[in-house]
Amino acid sequence: IKLLDDVDLTIQPNEFVGLLGPSGAGKSTLMDSMNGMRPATTGHVLINNLDLYQHLDSLKQSIGYVPQDDIIHRELTVYRTLYYVARLRLSRDVSTAEIDQIVNEVMDVTGLAERRDVPVGQLSGGQRKRVSIAVELITKPSVIFLDEPTSGLDPATEEKIMKLFRQIAESGRTVILTTHAMENVKLFDKIVVMMRGKLVFYGAPQEALAHIKADSFKDLYDKLEAPIDDQIAKMQPLPPNATKEQKSAFKKQREQIAESVADEWKHRFQRTPEYQRNIVQPLSGLRRDQPAHPPVKRRPTVTDSLRQWATLSRRYMEVLGRDKFNLLILFGQSPIVAFLLYLVVGHDVPRDFPFFVLALVAVWFGTSVAAREIIRERAVYNRERMVNLGLLPYVGSKLFVLSLIVGVQCVLLFGTVKLFDVAGMMKLQGYLFGLPQLITMIVTGIVGISLGLFISSVVKTSEMATSLVPLILIPQILFSGLVGVPTGTAKLVGLVMPATWAFDEMKRLSGLDTLREEGSEKEGTNEGRGLYKHVEDINDDNIRRARRDIDNYKKSAEDNQADFEKKMNDFIARLKQGDTSATQPEAPKLGDAPTVPEAERIPDDLSNYIDFLHPWGNILLNPIVLLIMFFGLLSATIIALRSQDIG
């Protein structure tokens, strides 16, 4: 399918050019091919005799682009929006005072000076469009592209915006825009009329009316498509019970008619003086054998990347800080979760569940806060990426600011639970007053952030990101070992869950021994057997010892009895023989019977134990795995964003 079919144009400096045509004519496609957003598969785009596609990195600073949707953060004021754009796009040699001067000049040009301290979200549609235009004027581009800039505006505002574009063109810039509105076409120096991807006219607006024989610009499209309607009207209509094949053939025939009419308009224009004057003659003057030298593009240094990261971080913090109610909700979650945990956890049960909640909630904090942060500003990202936005500074700024938020959330949650511990309301054991566990929580939260950023980098909408978060968190609950040591497939799935490793690390840092044998420390009080096995072994040993003592006691009694009987027999025999000196033997005396020790019992209060530890984990391996997950997810996010780059 040819979206654009053999389109030749020459646009001169300082011209104001409109791209017109019915829906689906190829206006936006043509614009995107000219500004480098979607390079054409064949052909060239030359700016100052320099091929755009070959030197896009060098030329993109001289190209401004305003898409149909706003590419600005609505939370910031007009001045702060333009200030941050200037900090990001202008050279590092430009001082703060010069940036302030540039921003004020741009606001004056676009009529925004009186609205400088108003948040963009509180502006009208026309004023927001002016801000989007002002953003592009910061770098003083030589060419500005605008896609449907007046869409959705009322007629009065539309006329003001169009006159602003006219002024920008007269100030020394080339302005090219697409539009459906025909009321202000007269303001253009030239118009490009497209039809089914073909160029059917290029020249002055009045010349277009004469060429197409339209009475007004509103009749332009009707005149272009009138031959299509005439020929379709002559076609044999479809029968009421038409088959699928007949409908397909009828549709194909209509497409062929439309294509044929567009070809006819294209060839008719190519036979006009306007085609020779506006296209053929300027193209013939190009000296392709002497291309212009591309602007020298300095490769960004580490200092440039750090400067960009600092600016992006400041802007991101300011954007988030504007929504104080959302911050209140984010930070208010922690004490609420801590209180609910206190209500649920019994005083005498093992401590697995509190540690599991802390580990899981850390993943939840990070994933939920980050899952929409890239996709919701994708338009802003795409535009800034076209100019000079670095991936590492961008992702790094998100990671840094969100880590601060998640870090505060973890401190509030862990701190509240620890207060309950100190107050004797619930136990939460840990080395060094739980500081290593808090650090584990924060690291786990940062892993959650990297997971959320990865989600945000691959989804198409914010709603999709929100829907995916539960699908990420539910497996963390099922496979991380809350209900026992995972085995088989459950173990393999659990190994890729951050909560699995964080849960195990939190328990190991508690210093508590286990109830079960799995993962029990050999140096612990239960000697690597777990409380249940340890108590069972003690009772087994006691039983064996008691049986041995009883057997020995029984044997001793039997031996004494046999000896006594032998002596009695001797005594009786001597009496029968008349031996009066024989003495009767004393009856044997039995020693104290052996005692059976009481059975060792499982204590009623198990709050000083945990159920088990993962046999494959240890106190050093767990954080290493979490860090590997973090760097892996961060790399995947950068790769996903890089794969979506233009060109």
C-alpha positions in Angstrom: 0.0 0.0 0.0 1.4 3.4 -1.0 0.5 5.9 1.7 2.3 8.6 -0.4 2.6 8.3 -4.2 5.3 10.3 -6.0 5.0 13.5 -4.0 7.4 16.4 -5.0 7.5 19.6 -3.0 9.7 22.7 -2.6 9.0 24.9 0.4 10.9 28.2 0.6 12.2 29.9 3.8 9.6 32.0 5.7 6.7 30.4 3.9 3.4 29.6 5.6 2.2 26.3 4.0 -1.0 24.3 4.7 -1.5 20.6 4.0 -5.1 20.1 3.0 -7.2 17.2 1.8 -10.1 14.9 2.8 -9.8 12.4 5.7 -7.2 9.7 4.8 -5.7 11.8 2.0 -2.2 11.4 3.5 -1.7 14.8 5.1 -0.3 13.6 8.4 1.8 10.9 6.7 3.3 13.6 4.4 4.1 15.8 7.4 5.7 13.0 9.4 7.8 12.0 6.4 9.0 15.6 6.1 9.9 16.1 9.8 11.5 12.7 10.2 8.9 11.2 12.5 8.1 8.4 9.9 10.8 8.4 7.2 9.5 7.5 3.7 10.7 4.2 2.3 11.9 5.8 -0.9 12.8 9.4 -1.8 14.5 12.3 0.0 13.7 15.2 2.3 16.3 18.0 1.9 16.7 20.9 4.4 19.2 23.4 3.0 20.3 20.8 0.5 21.0 18.4 3.3 19.3 14.9 3.4 17.2 14.9 6.6 17.1 11.1 6.9 20.9 10.8 6.8 21.5 13.7 9.2 18.5 13.6 11.4 20.5 13.8 14.7 22.2 17.0 13.4 19.1 18.6 12.0 16.5 17.8 14.6 17.4 20.9 16.7 16.3 23.1 13.7 12.9 21.4 13.4 10.0 22.2 15.6 7.0 19.8 15.8 3.7 20.4 17.5 1.4 17.3 17.4 -2.3 17.4 17.7 -2.3 16.4 21.4 -0.7 18.7 23.9 3.0 17.8 24.6 3.3 19.6 27.9 2.9 18.8 31.6 -0.4 20.4 32.7 0.7 20.5 36.4 3.4 23.1 35.7 2.9 26.8 35.2 3.5 28.4 31.8 6.8 29.9 32.9 8.1 26.7 34.6 7.1 24.6 31.5 9.1 26.8 29.2 11.9 27.1 31.7 12.5 23.4 31.9 12.2 23.0 28.1 15.0 25.7 27.8 17.1 24.0 30.4 16.8 20.7 28.5 17.2 21.8 24.9 19.5 24.8 25.0 23.3 24.6 25.3 24.8 24.2 28.8 26.6 27.5 28.1 23.3 29.4 28.3 23.1 31.0 31.7 20.0 31.1 33.9 19.5 34.8 33.2 19.7 34.2 29.4 17.2 31.4 29.8 14.8 33.7 31.7 15.2 36.3 28.9 14.5 33.7 26.2 11.4 32.4 28.0 10.0 35.9 28.5 10.6 36.7 24.8 8.8 33.5 23.7 5.8 34.3 26.0 5.6 37.8 24.6 5.6 36.4 21.0 2.8 33.8 21.8 0.8 36.2 23.9 1.3 34.2 27.2 3.1 36.9 29.3 0.0 37.6 31.4 -0.6 33.9 32.0 3.0 33.0 33.0 2.2 31.9 36.6 -1.0 30.0 35.7 -0.9 26.1 35.6 -1.2 24.8 32.1 -4.1 22.7 33.1 -6.1 25.8 34.0 -5.7 27.4 30.5 -8.2 27.3 27.7 -7.7 25.1 24.7 -6.3 27.9 22.6 -3.9 29.0 25.4 -2.6 25.5 25.8 -1.9 25.3 22.1 0.0 28.6 22.4 2.1 26.9 25.2 2.8 24.0 22.9 3.9 26.4 20.2 6.0 28.4 22.6 7.8 25.1 23.6 9.0 24.7 20.1 10.0 28.4 19.7 12.5 28.1 22.6 15.2 26.7 20.3 14.4 29.1 17.5 13.9 26.3 14.8 14.0 27.2 11.2 11.0 24.9 10.3 7.9 24.3 12.5 5.5 21.5 11.7 2.0 21.5 13.3 -0.5 18.7 13.1 -4.1 19.9 13.3 -3.2 22.7 15.7 -6.7 24.3 15.6 -8.6 21.1 16.1 -11.3 21.5 18.8 -11.0 25.3 19.0 -13.8 27.7 18.5 -13.7 29.8 15.3 -12.5 33.0 17.0 -9.7 31.2 18.8 -8.8 29.4 15.6 -8.4 32.6 13.7 -6.2 34.1 16.4 -4.0 31.0 16.4 -3.7 31.0 12.6 -2.7 34.7 12.6 -0.1 33.8 15.2 1.3 31.2 12.8 1.3 33.9 10.1 3.3 36.2 12.4 5.8 33.4 13.2 6.4 32.7 9.5 6.9 36.4 8.9 9.5 36.5 11.7 11.8 34.3 9.7 10.6 30.7 10.1 8.9 28.2 7.7 5.6 27.0 9.1 3.9 23.9 7.8 0.6 22.6 9.2 -2.2 20.2 8.5 -5.8 21.3 8.9 -9.4 20.4 8.1 -10.6 23.9 8.8 -11.1 26.0 5.6 -12.1 29.3 7.0 -8.6 30.7 7.3 -6.9 29.1 4.2 -6.4 32.5 2.7 -3.7 33.2 5.4 -1.4 30.5 3.8 1.3 31.5 1.3 0.8 28.1 -0.4 -1.4 25.1 0.1 -0.7 21.4 -0.6 -3.8 19.5 -1.6 -3.6 15.8 -1.1 -5.9 13.0 -2.3 -5.4 9.3 -1.6 -1.7 9.9 -1.0 -1.2 11.9 -4.3 -0.3 15.5 -4.8 -3.2 17.1 -6.7 -2.2 20.7 -6.2 0.5 22.9 -4.8 0.4 26.7 -5.0 -1.3 29.8 -3.8 -4.8 29.3 -2.2 -6.6 31.4 -4.9 -4.8 29.4 -7.7 -6.2 26.2 -6.1 -9.7 27.4 -6.4 -9.2 28.3 -10.0 -7.5 25.0 -10.8 -10.2 22.8 -9.1 -13.0 25.1 -10.2 -14.3 25.5 -6.7 -16.3 28.6 -5.7 -14.9 28.6 -2.1 -12.5 26.6 0.0 -15.4 24.9 1.7 -16.4 23.4 -1.7 -12.8 22.3 -2.5 -13.2 18.7 -1.2 -16.6 18.3 -2.8 -15.2 19.3 -6.2 -12.3 16.9 -5.8 -14.6 14.0 -5.0 -17.5 14.8 -7.3 -16.1 12.6 -10.1 -15.9 9.7 -7.7 -19.6 10.1 -6.7 -20.6 10.4 -10.4 -18.9 7.2 -11.4 -20.1 5.3 -8.4 -23.7 6.4 -9.1 -23.4 4.8 -12.6 -22.4 1.4 -11.1 -24.8 -1.5 -10.9 -26.1 -1.4 -7.3 -25.6 -4.4 -5.1 -28.6 -6.8 -4.9 -30.3 -7.0 -1.4 -29.0 -10.5 -0.9 -25.5 -9.8 -2.1 -22.9 -12.4 -1.2 -19.7 -11.7 0.6 -17.7 -12.0 -2.7 -20.1 -9.6 -4.4 -19.7 -7.0 -1.6 -15.9 -7.4 -1.7 -15.9 -6.9 -5.5 -18.1 -3.9 -5.2 -15.9 -2.3 -2.6 -12.8 -3.0 -4.7 -14.4 -1.4 -7.7 -15.2 1.8 -5.7 -11.5 1.9 -4.5 -10.3 1.6 -8.1 -12.6 4.5 -9.1 -11.3 6.7 -6.3 -7.7 5.8 -7.2 -8.3 6.5 -10.8 -9.9 9.9 -10.0 -7.0 10.8 -7.8 -4.6 9.9 -10.5 -6.5 12.1 -13.0 -6.3 15.1 -10.6 -2.6 14.4 -10.1 -1.8 14.3 -13.8 -4.0 17.3 -14.5 -2.0 19.4 -12.0 1.3 18.2 -13.5 0.2 19.8 -16.8 -0.3 23.3 -15.2 2.1 26.3 -15.1 1.8 26.2 -11.3 3.4 22.7 -11.3 6.3 24.0 -13.4 6.7 27.2 -11.3 6.3 25.8 -7.8 7.9 22.4 -8.2 9.8 21.6 -11.4 11.8 24.8 -11.6 12.9 25.0 -7.9 13.8 21.3 -8.0 15.9 21.8 -11.1 17.9 24.4 -9.2 19.1 22.0 -6.5 22.8 21.2 -6.6 22.8 17.7 -5.2 26.4 17.4 -6.2 27.4 20.0 -3.6 25.5 19.1 -0.4 25.5 21.4 2.5 27.7 20.6 5.5 25.6 19.2 8.4 25.7 21.2 11.6 28.3 19.9 13.9 26.6 17.8 16.6 28.6 17.5 19.8 28.2 14.1 21.4 26.8 14.4 24.9 29.3 14.0 27.7 28.8 12.5 31.2 28.4 16.1 32.5 25.7 16.8 29.9 23.8 13.6 30.9 24.1 14.5 34.6 22.9 18.0 33.9 19.9 16.6 32.0 19.2 14.1 34.7 19.2 16.9 37.3 16.8 19.0 35.3 14.5 16.1 34.6 14.5 15.2 38.2 13.7 18.7 39.3 10.9 19.0 36.8 9.5 15.6 37.8 9.5 16.4 41.5 7.7 19.7 40.7 5.1 17.9 38.6 4.4 15.4 41.4 4.6 18.1 44.1 1.8 20.0 42.4 -0.7 17.2 43.2 -0.5 17.4 47.0 -3.6 15.3 47.5 -2.1 12.4 45.6 1.1 12.7 47.7 -1.1 12.6 50.8 -2.7 9.4 49.6 0.6 7.8 48.8 2.2 8.6 52.2 -1.0 7.9 54.1 -1.2 4.3 52.8 1.8 3.3 55.0 0.3 3.9 58.5 -3.0 2.5 57.4 -1.4 -0.7 56.2 0.6 -0.9 59.5 -2.6 -0.5 61.6 -4.4 -3.2 59.6 -1.4 -5.5 60.0 -1.6 -5.0 63.8 -5.3 -5.9 63.8 -4.8 -9.0 61.8 -1.6 -10.5 63.3 -2.1 -12.5 66.5 0.3 -12.0 69.5 1.3 -15.6 69.8 1.6 -16.7 66.1 4.8 -17.0 64.1 6.2 -13.8 62.5 6.0 -14.9 58.9 2.9 -13.0 58.0 4.2 -9.5 59.2 7.5 -10.0 57.2 5.5 -11.2 54.2 3.3 -8.1 54.3 6.3 -5.8 54.5 8.0 -7.5 51.6 4.9 -7.6 49.4 3.8 -4.1 50.2 7.3 -2.8 49.2 6.9 -4.4 45.8 3.3 -3.0 45.6 4.5 0.5 46.5 7.1 0.5 43.8 5.1 -1.2 41.0 1.9 0.8 41.5 3.6 4.2 41.7 5.7 3.7 38.6 3.4 1.6 36.3 1.9 4.7 34.6 4.7 7.2 34.8 6.1 6.8 31.3 3.0 6.0 29.3 1.0 8.9 30.7 3.6 11.4 29.3 4.5 9.4 26.2 3.7 12.4 23.9 6.1 14.6 25.9 8.7 11.9 25.9 8.5 11.2 22.2 8.9 14.9 21.4 11.8 15.5 23.8 13.4 12.2 22.6 13.3 13.6 19.0 15.3 16.6 20.1 18.0 15.6 22.6 16.5 13.6 25.5 18.9 10.8 26.7 17.4 7.5 27.8 19.6 7.1 30.8 18.9 10.6 32.2 15.2 10.1 31.6 14.8 6.7 33.2 17.3 7.7 35.9 15.2 10.7 36.8 12.1 8.6 37.1 13.9 6.1 39.2 15.5 8.7 41.5 12.3 10.6 42.3 10.1 7.5 42.7 12.8 5.9 44.9 12.5 8.9 47.2 8.7 8.5 47.4 8.9 4.7 47.9 11.7 5.2 50.4 9.5 7.5 52.5 6.6 5.1 52.2 8.7 2.2 53.4 10.1 4.2 56.3 6.6 5.2 57.4 5.3 1.7 57.2 8.2 0.0 58.9 8.5 2.8 61.4 4.9 2.5 62.4 5.1 -1.3 62.8 8.3 -0.9 64.8 6.5 1.6 67.1 3.9 -1.1 67.7 6.7 -3.4 68.6 8.3 -1.0 71.1 4.9 -0.4 72.6 4.4 -4.1 73.1 1.4 -4.2 70.8 3.0 -6.7 68.3 6.5 -8.2 67.9 8.8 -7.4 65.0 12.2 -8.8 65.8 15.3 -7.8 63.9 19.0 -7.1 64.1 20.1 -3.5 64.8 16.6 -2.4 65.7 15.4 -3.6 62.2 17.6 -1.3 60.2 18.8 -4.0 57.8 15.2 -5.1 57.2 14.2 -1.5 56.4 17.0 -1.3 53.9 15.8 -4.6 52.4 12.3 -3.1 52.1 13.6 0.0 50.3 15.7 -2.1 47.9 12.6 -4.3 47.2 10.6 -1.2 46.6 13.2 0.0 44.1 13.0 -3.3 42.3 9.2 -2.8 42.2 9.8 0.6 40.6 11.9 -0.9 37.9 9.2 -3.4 37.3 6.6 -0.7 37.1 8.7 1.4 34.7 9.2 -1.7 32.5 5.4 -2.1 32.4 5.0 1.6 31.6 7.5 1.4 28.7 5.7 -1.5 26.8 2.0 -0.8 27.3 0.0 1.4 24.9 -2.3 3.1 27.4 -2.4 4.1 31.1 -5.5 2.0 31.6 -3.6 -1.1 30.3 -0.8 -0.4 32.8 -3.2 -0.1 35.7 -4.8 -3.4 34.7 -1.5 -5.2 34.6 -0.4 -4.2 38.1 -2.7 -6.8 39.9 -1.6 -9.5 37.5 2.0 -8.7 38.6 1.2 -8.6 42.3 -1.1 -11.6 42.7 1.6 -14.1 41.7 3.8 -12.5 44.3 1.2 -13.5 46.9 0.7 -17.0 45.6 4.3 -18.1 44.9 6.5 -16.3 47.4 6.1 -18.9 50.1 3.4 -17.5 52.4 1.7 -20.9 52.7 4.8 -23.1 52.8 8.0 -23.9 51.0 7.3 -23.8 47.2 8.1 -27.0 45.3 8.0 -28.1 41.7 6.5 -25.5 39.3 5.6 -23.2 42.2 9.2 -23.0 43.2 10.3 -22.2 39.6 7.7 -19.4 39.4 8.6 -18.1 42.8 12.3 -17.8 42.0 11.5 -14.9 39.6 9.3 -13.0 42.1 11.0 -10.2 44.0 8.7 -10.8 47.0 10.1 -14.3 47.4 13.7 -13.2 48.0 12.7 -10.1 50.0 10.4 -12.3 52.2 13.2 -14.7 52.9 15.7 -11.9 53.6 13.3 -10.2 56.0 12.9 -13.4 58.0 16.7 -14.2 58.1 17.4 -10.7 59.4 15.0 -11.2 62.2 17.3 -13.7 63.9 14.4 -16.0 64.7 14.7 -19.8 64.4 12.2 -21.8 62.4 9.3 -24.1 63.3 10.0 -26.4 60.3 13.2 -28.0 59.4 13.4 -26.2 56.0 16.0 -23.5 56.1 16.7 -23.8 59.8 20.1 -22.4 60.8 22.5 -25.0 62.2 23.9 -22.4 64.6 20.4 -21.7 65.9 18.8 -22.9 69.1 17.2 -25.8 67.3 20.5 -26.8 65.7 19.2 -26.7 62.1 16.2 -29.0 62.8 13.4 -26.4 63.4 11.4 -26.3 66.6 9.0 -29.1 65.6 11.7 -31.5 64.7 13.8 -30.4 67.7 11.0 -31.0 70.2 10.2 -34.3 68.5 13.9 -35.4 68.7 14.1 -34.4 72.4 11.0 -36.4 73.2 12.2 -39.4 71.2 15.5 -39.3 73.1 13.7 -39.1 76.4 11.5 -42.1 75.5 14.5 -44.1 74.4 16.4 -43.2 77.6 13.3 -44.1 79.7 12.9 -47.4 78.0 16.6 -48.2 78.6 16.4 -47.3 82.2 13.2 -49.4 82.7 14.9 -52.4 80.9 18.0 -52.0 83.1 15.8 -51.8 86.2 13.8 -54.8 85.2 17.0 -56.8 84.5 18.5 -55.8 87.8 15.4 -56.9 89.6 15.3 -60.2 87.9 19.0 -60.8 88.6 18.4 -60.0 92.3 15.4 -62.3 92.4 17.3 -65.2 90.8 20.2 -64.7 93.3 17.7 -64.7 96.2 16.0 -67.8 95.0 19.3 -69.6 94.7 20.3 -68.6 98.2 17.0 -69.7 99.6 17.3 -73.1 97.9 20.8 -73.5 99.4 19.4 -72.5 102.8 16.5 -75.0 102.6 18.9 -77.8 101.5 21.2 -77.2 104.5 18.2 -77.2 106.9 17.1 -80.6 105.5 20.6 -81.9 106.1 20.3 -80.8 109.7 22.8 -77.8 109.4 21.6 -75.6 112.2 24.2 -73.0 111.5 22.5 -72.0 108.2 21.2 -68.5 108.1 18.2 -67.4 106.1 19.1 -64.9 103.3 17.6 -61.5 103.3 15.0 -60.7 100.7 16.5 -58.5 97.9 15.9 -54.8 98.1 14.8 -53.0 94.9 16.2 -49.6 94.1 14.1 -46.6 93.2 12.2 -47.1 90.0 13.3 -45.1 87.1 11.4 -41.9 86.4 10.0 -41.0 82.9 10.6 -37.3 82.1 7.7 -35.1 81.1 7.3 -34.7 77.4 8.8 -31.5 75.8 5.9 -29.4 74.5 5.6 -26.8 71.7 5.1 -23.5 73.4 1.8 -21.8 73.1 3.5 -18.5 72.2 5.2 -18.9 68.8 5.9 -15.2 68.2 9.6 -15.8 68.6 9.7 -18.1 65.7 9.1 -18.1 61.9 7.6 -21.0 60.0 10.5 -21.7 57.6 13.2 -20.2 55.5 13.7 -20.9 51.8 16.4 -23.6 51.6 17.9 -22.1 48.5 18.3 -18.6 50.0 20.8 -17.0 52.3 21.4 -13.7 53.9 23.9 -12.6 51.2 22.4 -14.3 48.1 18.9 -12.7 48.6 20.0 -9.0 48.1 22.3 -10.0 45.2 19.3 -11.6 43.4 17.2 -8.5 44.1 19.9 -6.3 42.6 20.2 -8.6 39.6 16.4 -8.2 39.1 16.7 -4.5 39.4 19.4 -4.1 36.8 17.7 -6.6 34.5 14.4 -4.8 34.6 16.1 -1.4 34.2 18.0 -2.6 31.1 14.8 -4.1 29.7 13.0 -0.7 30.2 15.8 1.1 28.3 15.8 -1.5 25.5 12.0 -1.2 25.2 12.2 2.6 24.9 15.1 2.4 22.5 13.2 0.1 20.2 10.4 2.6 19.9 12.7 5.4 18.8 12.1 7.2 15.5 14.5 6.3 12.8 
